[in-house]
Amino acid sequence: MAQDIEYSYYHYLLLAAIVVLPLLLAKLRPRRHGGGETNLPPGPWRLPVIGNLHHLVGALPHRAMRDLARRHGAPLMLLHLGELKVVVASSAAAAREVMRTHDAALATRPRTATIRALTRDGVGVAFAPQGEHWRQLRKLCVTELLSARRVRSLRGSREAEAASLVASVASAAASSAPVNISALLATYVTDAVVRAVVGDRIGNRDAFLECLDEGVKVAAGFTLADLFPSSRLARAFSGAARRAELHGAKMSRLMNGVIEEHRARRKSAAGVDEEDLVDVLLRIQTDGGLHVPLEIGTIRAVITVRPPYIEL
């Protein structure tokens, strides 16, 4: 009897060791982010599956994160948004480290399911991963779109859009209703950028601008497919993900039409009096000049411009 009790004691002790030791080792092992050597910063408590999403419910996200940062008291804070791990810089010094000191390591923007659908897997300038492809496209945009000669050549377009803005403000001010200056300025900036990129001679300009506005609405916020990228069920039930795919296909069709119009005009006897960015891209595609292939999909992604407040 005593031997049975002793055997049972050691048996349960062995089982306890088998269960507890792995847990202790996992607890003592430093957590790593993405296989790197740096430990993840601390963060608030989280729930299974949804992570810290419940902390953001009922308030504006930036204010909710501000309150969490004040409560947490650390310059860096880790949030789990579904399956996503998000590091929040909650102080000026931490933001400076991210944006200036380590900008090269942190320059690549995350590409969610929605962003991949809208940007054709991020081959454009805004969401392309940092590398030779991104550097060449950025160089092209800076030298061809933002050079002093190009800015001077687009002066007439800017003045025309500014006159249209003043006329819109004057027309709106004639009534007793308040004037939404922010919306009018956003329209002015979008129209000025669109004229610089695709010109004002395209046949489906209104449809192009409408599609851009639709893309801004689709890209706003997170969807189930963004928060749970590994879940097929989340993708199936995410209406926003389907809308993003449909919008991406619609934008591709519009871009193909814009490109074909520019190609036809370049081949015509009239030629091109004033090049816009599409003309520049088609010329470089024909003549060369980039160290990376300039395929038609890349051209579509580059000219799929967004208002500046989406790119920032």
C-alpha positions in Angstrom: 0.0 0.0 0.0 2.8 2.4 0.9 4.6 1.5 -2.3 1.5 2.3 -4.3 1.1 5.7 -2.6 4.8 6.5 -3.2 4.5 5.4 -6.8 1.4 7.6 -7.3 3.2 10.6 -5.7 6.1 10.4 -8.1 3.7 9.8 -11.0 1.8 13.0 -10.4 5.1 14.9 -9.7 6.4 13.8 -13.1 3.1 14.8 -14.8 3.3 18.2 -13.1 6.9 18.7 -14.2 6.0 17.8 -17.8 3.2 20.4 -17.8 4.8 23.2 -15.9 8.4 23.2 -17.3 7.4 24.0 -20.9 5.2 26.9 -19.6 8.1 28.2 -17.5 10.5 28.0 -20.4 8.0 29.8 -22.7 7.5 32.5 -20.0 11.3 33.0 -19.6 12.0 33.0 -23.3 12.3 36.6 -24.7 9.6 37.5 -27.1 10.8 38.4 -30.6 9.1 40.4 -33.3 9.3 39.0 -36.9 12.2 36.8 -36.1 14.4 39.8 -35.1 16.5 40.3 -32.0 14.4 43.1 -30.5 11.8 42.3 -27.9 8.3 43.6 -28.5 7.3 46.6 -26.4 4.7 46.2 -23.7 1.1 46.8 -24.3 -2.3 46.8 -22.5 -4.1 43.6 -21.7 -5.9 41.9 -24.6 -8.7 39.5 -25.2 -8.5 36.2 -27.1 -9.1 36.5 -30.9 -9.9 40.2 -31.0 -6.8 41.4 -29.1 -7.0 45.1 -28.2 -9.9 46.0 -30.5 -12.2 46.5 -27.5 -9.9 49.3 -26.3 -10.7 51.3 -29.5 -14.5 50.9 -29.4 -16.6 53.9 -28.5 -14.0 56.6 -29.2 -12.0 58.0 -32.1 -9.0 55.7 -32.6 -6.3 58.4 -32.2 -7.9 59.5 -28.9 -8.3 56.0 -27.6 -4.6 55.3 -28.4 -3.7 58.6 -26.7 -5.5 57.5 -23.5 -3.9 54.1 -23.6 -0.5 55.6 -24.0 -1.0 58.0 -21.1 -2.2 55.1 -18.9 0.6 52.9 -20.1 3.4 55.5 -19.6 5.8 54.1 -22.2 7.0 55.8 -25.4 6.3 52.6 -27.5 3.1 50.5 -27.0 2.1 47.2 -28.7 -1.5 46.7 -29.7 -2.9 43.5 -31.1 -5.7 44.3 -33.6 -7.0 40.9 -34.5 -4.0 39.1 -35.9 -2.1 42.3 -36.6 0.7 43.5 -34.2 0.8 47.3 -34.3 3.5 49.4 -32.5 2.3 52.9 -31.5 4.8 55.7 -30.9 3.3 57.8 -28.2 5.9 60.5 -27.7 7.8 63.0 -29.9 11.1 61.3 -29.2 9.8 57.9 -30.2 8.2 59.3 -33.4 11.5 61.0 -34.3 13.3 57.6 -33.9 10.7 56.0 -36.3 10.4 58.8 -38.9 14.0 60.1 -39.0 16.6 57.9 -37.2 15.3 54.5 -38.4 13.2 55.7 -41.4 15.0 53.3 -43.8 14.2 50.3 -41.7 10.5 51.3 -41.2 9.7 53.0 -44.5 7.8 50.0 -46.0 4.1 50.5 -45.5 2.0 47.5 -44.5 -0.1 46.1 -47.3 -3.5 44.8 -46.0 -5.9 42.8 -48.2 -7.8 46.1 -49.0 -4.6 48.0 -50.0 -3.4 45.1 -52.1 -6.7 45.1 -54.0 -6.7 48.8 -54.5 -3.1 49.3 -55.4 -2.7 46.1 -57.5 -0.4 44.5 -54.9 1.5 47.7 -54.1 3.5 48.2 -57.3 2.9 52.0 -57.2 4.9 54.7 -55.4 2.8 55.0 -52.2 2.8 51.4 -51.0 5.7 49.7 -52.9 8.2 48.2 -50.5 11.4 50.2 -50.2 13.9 48.9 -52.7 15.3 49.6 -56.2 11.8 49.5 -57.7 10.5 52.1 -55.2 13.6 54.3 -55.6 13.4 54.3 -59.4 9.7 55.3 -59.4 10.3 58.0 -56.8 13.1 59.4 -58.8 10.9 59.4 -61.9 8.1 61.3 -60.2 10.5 63.8 -58.6 12.4 64.5 -61.8 9.5 64.4 -64.3 6.6 65.7 -62.2 8.2 68.0 -59.6 11.1 69.5 -61.5 11.2 73.3 -62.0 10.5 73.0 -65.7 7.5 70.7 -65.1 6.1 73.0 -62.4 6.4 76.0 -64.7 4.7 74.1 -67.6 1.7 73.3 -65.3 1.2 76.9 -64.2 -1.7 77.3 -66.5 -3.5 74.3 -65.2 -3.0 75.4 -61.6 -4.3 78.9 -62.4 -7.3 77.4 -64.1 -8.1 75.2 -61.1 -7.5 78.1 -58.7 -10.0 80.2 -60.7 -12.5 77.4 -60.5 -12.0 77.2 -56.8 -12.6 81.0 -56.3 -15.7 80.7 -58.5 -17.0 77.8 -56.4 -16.4 79.7 -53.2 -18.2 82.8 -54.6 -21.1 80.8 -55.8 -21.5 79.0 -52.4 -21.1 82.2 -50.5 -24.1 83.8 -52.3 -26.5 81.6 -50.3 -27.1 81.7 -46.6 -25.7 78.2 -46.1 -22.2 77.8 -44.6 -19.4 77.1 -47.0 -17.3 74.0 -46.6 -13.9 75.3 -47.5 -12.2 72.0 -46.6 -14.2 70.1 -49.2 -13.6 72.7 -51.9 -9.9 72.7 -51.2 -9.8 68.9 -51.4 -11.5 69.1 -54.8 -9.0 71.7 -56.0 -6.0 69.7 -54.9 -7.4 66.5 -56.4 -8.3 68.2 -59.8 -4.9 69.9 -59.9 -3.0 66.6 -59.3 -5.2 64.7 -61.8 -4.5 67.3 -64.5 -0.8 67.0 -63.9 -0.9 63.2 -64.0 -3.4 62.3 -66.8 -4.2 65.7 -68.3 -7.6 67.3 -68.9 -8.1 65.8 -72.3 -9.4 62.3 -71.4 -12.9 61.4 -72.3 -13.9 59.8 -69.1 -12.6 62.4 -66.7 -15.7 62.5 -64.5 -15.8 58.8 -64.2 -12.1 58.8 -63.3 -12.6 61.4 -60.5 -15.7 59.5 -59.2 -13.7 56.3 -59.1 -10.9 58.1 -57.1 -13.5 59.3 -54.5 -14.9 55.8 -54.3 -11.4 54.4 -53.7 -10.9 56.8 -50.8 -14.1 55.6 -49.1 -13.2 51.9 -49.6 -9.6 52.4 -48.2 -10.8 54.1 -45.0 -10.6 52.0 -41.9 -10.0 48.3 -41.4 -12.0 45.3 -42.6 -12.3 41.8 -41.3 -10.0 40.6 -44.0 -7.4 43.2 -42.9 -7.6 42.3 -39.3 -7.6 38.5 -39.8 -5.6 37.9 -43.0 -5.2 34.2 -42.5 -8.9 33.6 -42.1 -10.8 32.5 -45.2 -14.0 33.0 -43.3 -13.1 36.6 -42.6 -12.5 37.2 -46.3 -15.8 35.5 -47.2 -17.8 37.7 -44.9 -15.9 40.9 -45.6 -18.0 43.0 -47.9 -15.4 45.7 -47.9 -12.8 43.3 -49.3 -15.1 42.4 -52.2 -15.8 46.1 -52.8 -12.1 46.7 -52.9 -11.5 44.0 -55.5 -14.4 45.3 -57.6 -13.1 48.8 -57.3 -9.5 47.7 -58.3 -10.9 46.0 -61.4 -12.9 49.1 -62.3 -10.0 51.4 -61.8 -7.8 49.1 -64.0 -10.3 49.4 -66.8 -10.4 53.1 -66.5 -6.6 53.3 -66.4 -6.4 51.1 -69.5 -8.7 53.5 -71.3 -6.6 56.5 -70.2 -3.4 54.8 -71.4 -4.9 53.9 -74.7 -6.1 57.5 -75.3 -2.6 58.8 -74.6 -1.0 56.1 -76.9 -3.4 57.0 -79.7 -2.7 60.7 -79.3 1.1 60.1 -79.3 0.7 58.1 -82.6 -1.4 60.8 -84.3 0.0 63.4 -86.5 -0.8 66.1 -84.0 1.6 64.6 -81.5 1.9 65.8 -77.9 2.1 69.5 -77.2 2.4 69.3 -73.4 3.4 66.0 -71.7 1.6 64.9 -68.6 2.9 62.0 -66.4 1.2 59.4 -68.5 3.0 60.6 -71.6 6.3 60.6 -69.7 5.7 57.0 -68.5 4.9 55.8 -72.0 7.9 57.6 -73.4 10.2 56.1 -70.8 8.6 52.6 -71.4 9.5 53.0 -75.1 12.9 54.6 -74.8 14.1 53.1 -71.6 15.7 55.1 -68.8 14.8 53.1 -65.7 16.8 50.3 -64.1 13.5 48.4 -63.3 11.0 47.2 -65.8 8.2 49.7 -66.5 5.3 47.3 -67.1 1.7 48.4 -67.9 0.6 47.3 -64.4 3.2 49.6 -62.8 2.1 52.5 -65.0 -1.5 51.9 -63.9 -0.5 51.9 -60.3 1.6 55.1 -60.6 -1.1 57.1 -62.2 -3.8 55.9 -59.8 -3.3 59.0 -57.8 -5.0 59.7 -54.4 -5.6 62.9 -52.6 -2.6 64.0 -50.5 -4.3 63.3 -47.2 -4.6 59.6 -48.2 -0.9 59.3 -49.0 0.4 60.9 -45.8 
